[in-house]
Amino acid sequence: MMKKPVIGVMPLWDDRLESLWMLPGYLDGLRQAGALPVILPLETEEADIRQLYGLCDGLLFTGGHDVDPALYGAAPLPECGPPCRRRDALEASLFRLALEAGTPVLGICRGLQLINALLGGTLYQDLPTQRPGSVSHVMRPPYDRVIHPVALEAGGTLHRLTGQAALGVNSYHHQGIRTLAPALRADACAPDGLIEAVTCPEHPFLLAVQWHPEFSFRRDGASQAIFRAFVQSCQ
């Protein structure tokens, strides 16, 4: 029996309850694709982070708190939510290790935003006030339905994975990529021009999407393909 790849999943943090939590779709999507997901602790000691990293064949950077604007040299706007600096520190360290070693990375929502910031890009702290447009990026439940399309970059990662020129996606975010990091390439865009997926050509497997395949994977083939390609790259 082939050993399943272990995926380190970034923890979600509840400010009010001061506790870790997790959306089951992240774990279920990885399990369906053949991985063994493990929720990581909110650790900030570098030696412990390195030990945790050594247990993982891949890293999933999940959604959650707004990224601290200090990571991209900006002052917080009133519309920016409070950061979780312990989580920012954990993920920055893990991402640096993954970048150096070529460990596979999948980013979802905040994950895309954080990766862009860590690589030198900037973010819109609040799309409705900084970049108002015709596309709604914050949907109401249920979250497993299509709210807007995205156009895929011809020949890009998602185009190859799905065989499609466009996808219908769900959407729940108020921040987004403002300036794309130099190391990244846009892989999908919304009708209003907002970048909705990125890849890193110099990395063996780095894919990040702004939408939420953890909500839609049960019946959406493209979401399944994203999890499957990530897990396969970790084997």
C-alpha positions as CSV (number, residue, x, y, z in Angstrom):
1,M,0.0,0.0,0.0
2,M,1.5,3.3,-1.1
3,K,2.1,5.8,1.7
4,K,-0.1,8.9,1.5
5,P,1.5,12.3,1.4
6,V,1.2,14.3,4.6
7,I,-0.1,17.9,4.0
8,G,0.4,20.5,6.6
9,V,-2.8,22.6,6.8
10,M,-2.5,26.2,8.2
11,P,-4.7,26.6,11.3
12,L,-7.7,29.0,11.5
13,W,-7.8,31.2,14.5
14,D,-10.9,32.5,16.4
15,D,-10.2,35.8,18.1
16,R,-13.3,35.8,20.3
17,L,-12.8,32.2,21.6
18,E,-9.0,32.4,21.5
19,S,-8.9,29.0,19.9
20,L,-7.9,27.1,16.7
21,W,-10.6,25.7,14.4
22,M,-10.9,24.3,10.9
23,L,-13.3,24.1,8.0
24,P,-13.8,20.4,7.2
25,G,-13.7,21.0,3.5
26,Y,-10.0,21.7,3.5
27,L,-9.3,18.3,5.1
28,D,-12.0,16.4,3.1
29,G,-10.8,17.8,-0.2
30,L,-7.3,16.7,0.5
31,R,-8.4,13.3,1.8
32,Q,-10.6,12.7,-1.3
33,A,-7.5,13.5,-3.4
34,G,-5.5,10.8,-1.6
35,A,-3.6,12.8,1.1
36,L,-3.3,12.7,4.9
37,P,-4.0,16.2,6.1
38,V,-2.6,17.5,9.5
39,I,-3.7,20.7,11.1
40,L,-0.5,22.5,12.3
41,P,-0.3,24.3,15.6
42,L,0.1,28.1,15.8
43,E,3.8,27.8,16.5
44,T,6.2,30.7,16.3
45,E,9.5,29.2,17.5
46,E,11.7,28.8,14.4
47,A,13.2,25.5,15.5
48,D,9.8,24.0,16.2
49,I,8.5,25.3,12.8
50,R,11.4,23.6,11.1
51,Q,10.6,20.3,12.8
52,L,6.9,20.6,11.8
53,Y,7.9,21.4,8.3
54,G,10.0,18.3,8.2
55,L,6.9,16.2,8.7
56,C,5.1,17.6,5.7
57,D,5.2,16.6,2.0
58,G,3.2,19.7,1.1
59,L,1.6,22.8,2.6
60,L,-1.9,24.2,2.3
61,F,-2.3,27.9,3.1
62,T,-5.9,28.4,4.1
63,G,-8.3,31.3,4.2
64,G,-9.0,33.4,7.3
65,H,-7.7,36.7,8.8
66,D,-6.7,39.7,6.7
67,V,-3.0,39.7,6.0
68,D,-1.1,42.3,8.1
69,P,-0.5,45.3,5.8
70,A,2.9,45.6,7.4
71,L,4.0,42.6,5.4
72,Y,3.7,44.7,2.2
73,G,4.7,48.0,3.7
74,A,1.3,49.6,4.1
75,A,-0.6,51.2,7.0
76,P,-3.9,49.5,7.9
77,L,-7.1,51.1,6.6
78,P,-10.2,51.3,8.8
79,E,-11.8,48.6,6.6
80,C,-8.9,46.1,7.2
81,G,-9.6,43.5,9.7
82,P,-7.4,42.8,12.7
83,P,-4.4,40.6,11.8
84,C,-3.3,37.4,13.5
85,R,0.4,38.1,13.7
86,R,1.3,34.7,15.1
87,R,-0.3,33.1,12.1
88,D,1.5,35.5,9.7
89,A,4.8,34.6,11.4
90,L,4.2,30.8,11.2
91,E,3.1,31.0,7.6
92,A,6.0,33.3,6.5
93,S,8.5,30.9,8.0
94,L,6.9,27.8,6.5
95,F,6.5,29.4,3.1
96,R,10.2,30.5,3.1
97,L,11.2,26.9,3.8
98,A,8.9,25.5,1.1
99,L,10.2,28.1,-1.4
100,E,13.9,27.1,-0.7
101,A,13.2,23.4,-0.9
102,G,10.7,23.3,-3.7
103,T,8.0,21.8,-1.5
104,P,4.5,21.9,-3.1
105,V,2.2,24.7,-2.0
106,L,-1.5,25.3,-2.5
107,G,-3.0,28.6,-1.4
108,I,-6.7,29.4,-1.0
109,C,-8.2,32.9,-0.5
110,R,-6.0,34.4,2.2
111,G,-3.4,31.9,1.1
112,L,-3.1,33.6,-2.3
113,Q,-3.0,37.1,-0.7
114,L,-0.3,36.1,1.8
115,I,1.9,34.4,-0.8
116,N,1.7,37.5,-3.0
117,A,2.6,39.7,-0.1
118,L,5.5,37.5,1.0
119,L,7.0,37.6,-2.5
120,G,6.9,41.4,-2.7
121,G,3.4,42.1,-4.0
122,T,0.7,44.4,-2.5
123,L,-2.9,44.0,-1.7
124,Y,-6.2,45.9,-1.8
125,Q,-7.2,46.0,1.9
126,D,-10.8,46.4,1.0
127,L,-12.1,45.9,-2.5
128,P,-15.5,47.6,-2.1
129,T,-13.9,51.0,-1.1
130,Q,-10.6,50.7,-3.0
131,R,-11.6,49.0,-6.2
132,P,-15.4,49.1,-6.6
133,G,-16.7,47.3,-9.6
134,S,-19.6,45.3,-11.1
135,V,-18.4,41.9,-9.8
136,S,-19.6,40.8,-6.4
137,H,-16.7,39.1,-4.5
138,V,-18.7,38.5,-1.3
139,M,-21.4,35.9,-1.7
140,R,-24.1,34.6,0.6
141,P,-24.5,31.0,1.6
142,P,-24.6,28.3,0.2
143,Y,-20.9,28.7,-0.8
144,D,-20.8,25.7,-3.2
145,R,-22.4,27.5,-6.1
146,V,-21.1,29.7,-8.9
147,I,-21.2,33.5,-8.3
148,H,-19.0,34.7,-11.1
149,P,-16.7,33.4,-13.9
150,V,-12.9,33.6,-14.2
151,A,-10.9,33.5,-17.4
152,L,-8.0,31.1,-17.4
153,E,-4.6,32.0,-18.8
154,A,-4.1,30.1,-22.1
155,G,-1.5,27.3,-21.5
156,G,-1.4,28.1,-17.7
157,T,-1.7,25.6,-14.9
158,L,-5.4,25.8,-14.4
159,H,-6.0,25.6,-18.2
160,R,-3.9,22.5,-18.3
161,L,-5.6,20.9,-15.3
162,T,-9.2,21.5,-16.4
163,G,-8.9,21.7,-20.2
164,Q,-11.2,24.8,-20.0
165,A,-10.8,28.4,-21.0
166,A,-13.0,29.7,-18.1
167,L,-14.4,28.4,-14.8
168,G,-17.4,29.4,-12.8
169,V,-16.3,30.0,-9.2
170,N,-17.7,30.8,-5.8
171,S,-16.3,34.0,-4.0
172,Y,-16.0,35.2,-0.5
173,H,-13.3,37.8,0.1
174,H,-12.9,41.6,0.5
175,Q,-9.2,41.8,-0.1
176,G,-7.3,40.9,-3.3
177,I,-4.1,41.3,-5.3
178,R,-3.2,45.0,-6.1
179,T,0.3,44.6,-7.4
180,L,1.4,41.1,-8.5
181,A,4.7,39.9,-7.0
182,P,7.5,39.7,-9.6
183,A,8.0,35.9,-9.1
184,L,4.3,35.1,-9.7
185,R,2.2,34.9,-12.9
186,A,-1.5,35.5,-13.1
187,D,-3.3,32.2,-14.0
188,A,-6.9,33.4,-13.8
189,C,-8.8,36.8,-13.7
190,A,-12.3,37.8,-12.8
191,P,-14.4,39.9,-15.3
192,D,-13.4,43.1,-13.5
193,G,-9.7,42.3,-14.0
194,L,-8.9,41.2,-10.5
195,I,-6.3,38.4,-10.4
196,E,-8.0,35.3,-9.1
197,A,-5.2,32.7,-9.4
198,V,-1.4,32.7,-9.5
199,T,1.4,30.3,-10.1
200,C,5.2,30.6,-9.7
201,P,7.1,29.4,-12.8
202,E,10.3,28.9,-10.8
203,H,8.7,26.6,-8.3
204,P,7.9,22.9,-8.9
205,F,4.3,23.3,-7.8
206,L,2.9,26.5,-6.4
207,L,-0.8,27.3,-7.2
208,A,-3.0,29.7,-5.3
209,V,-6.7,30.6,-6.0
210,Q,-8.9,33.4,-4.7
211,W,-12.0,31.3,-4.6
212,H,-12.9,28.4,-2.3
213,P,-12.5,24.8,-3.7
214,E,-12.9,23.5,-0.1
215,F,-16.6,24.4,-0.4
216,S,-17.2,23.3,-4.0
217,F,-15.0,20.1,-4.4
218,R,-17.8,17.7,-3.7
219,R,-19.5,18.4,-7.0
220,D,-17.2,20.6,-9.0
221,G,-14.7,18.8,-11.2
222,A,-12.3,21.8,-11.4
223,S,-12.1,22.0,-7.6
224,Q,-11.3,18.3,-7.5
225,A,-8.6,18.7,-10.1
226,I,-6.9,21.4,-8.1
227,F,-6.7,19.2,-4.9
228,R,-5.8,16.2,-7.0
229,A,-2.9,18.0,-8.8
230,F,-1.6,19.4,-5.6
231,V,-1.6,16.0,-3.8
232,Q,0.0,14.3,-6.7
233,S,2.8,16.8,-6.7
234,C,3.4,15.9,-3.1
235,Q,4.0,12.2,-3.8
